Amino acid sequence: MTDAMVDGVDIDKLAAAAEDCPAVDALVEGPPAMAATYLPRRRVTGIRIEDDVVTIQVRLRWESTVGQLARQVWSAVRPLAGGHRVDIVVADITAPATGG
């Protein structure tokens, strides 16, 4: 995968940092934020840069809280966000594990 800069932000590094957060199950596109970055021959799901805002849209792990998610993602991506404001959108939550 080739690194891609958009408005001074390395999209691939930003996406990888967000995905590595324990509270994040996955980066997702679609409603409500329609977060995706379109690059030549590929799309980066769950990340959108618009004006001076980076939007990161995620599916939250069931066992995590929104507070944990916010702390983890902001800590991971703020150094990579190139001075942009970082907005986090929780678009979905994983289903709880069933006992068996």
C-alpha positions in Angstrom: 0.0 0.0 0.0 1.3 3.4 -0.9 1.1 6.2 1.6 -1.2 9.0 0.4 -1.1 12.6 1.6 -4.4 14.5 1.7 -4.2 18.1 3.0 -1.0 17.4 4.8 -2.3 14.2 6.4 -1.0 10.7 5.7 -4.3 8.9 5.3 -2.8 5.4 5.6 -0.9 6.1 8.8 -3.9 7.8 10.3 -6.3 4.9 9.4 -3.8 2.4 10.8 -3.4 4.3 14.1 -7.2 4.5 14.6 -7.7 0.8 13.7 -5.1 -0.3 16.2 -7.0 1.2 19.1 -8.4 -1.5 21.3 -11.9 0.0 21.5 -12.2 0.2 17.7 -13.6 -2.9 16.0 -13.3 -1.4 12.5 -13.3 1.8 10.5 -16.6 2.1 8.6 -18.1 4.3 5.9 -21.7 5.1 5.2 -24.2 6.9 7.4 -24.1 9.0 9.5 -20.9 10.7 8.4 -20.3 9.1 5.0 -16.6 8.9 6.0 -14.3 7.7 3.2 -11.4 9.1 1.3 -11.2 8.4 -2.4 -7.7 8.0 -3.8 -6.5 6.9 -7.2 -7.5 3.2 -7.6 -8.6 2.8 -4.0 -10.8 4.0 -1.1 -9.8 4.4 2.6 -12.9 3.5 4.6 -13.8 5.5 7.7 -11.6 8.6 7.2 -12.7 11.9 5.7 -10.8 15.1 5.6 -12.8 18.2 4.9 -11.7 21.8 5.4 -9.7 21.6 8.7 -11.5 18.6 10.2 -10.5 14.9 10.1 -13.6 12.7 10.7 -13.0 9.1 11.8 -16.0 6.9 11.8 -15.8 3.6 13.7 -17.6 0.5 14.9 -17.2 0.5 18.7 -16.4 -2.8 20.5 -19.2 -3.9 22.8 -17.0 -4.1 25.8 -15.6 -0.6 25.4 -17.1 2.8 26.4 -17.3 5.9 24.2 -15.0 7.6 26.7 -12.3 4.9 26.2 -12.7 5.1 22.5 -12.3 8.8 22.4 -9.2 8.8 24.6 -7.6 6.0 22.6 -8.3 7.4 19.1 -7.5 11.0 19.9 -4.2 9.9 21.5 -3.3 7.8 18.5 -4.3 10.1 15.7 -3.8 13.7 16.9 0.0 13.6 16.2 -0.8 12.5 12.7 -3.7 14.9 12.0 -1.6 17.8 10.8 -3.3 20.3 13.1 -6.8 19.4 11.9 -9.6 19.1 14.4 -10.4 15.4 15.0 -14.1 14.3 15.1 -14.9 10.7 16.0 -18.3 9.3 14.9 -19.6 6.0 16.4 -21.6 4.5 13.5 -22.1 1.1 15.0 -21.4 -1.2 17.9 -20.4 -4.8 17.8 -22.9 -7.4 19.0 -22.3 -8.6 22.6 -20.6 -11.9 22.9 -23.0 -14.7 23.8 -22.1 -17.2 26.5 -22.0 -20.7 25.6 
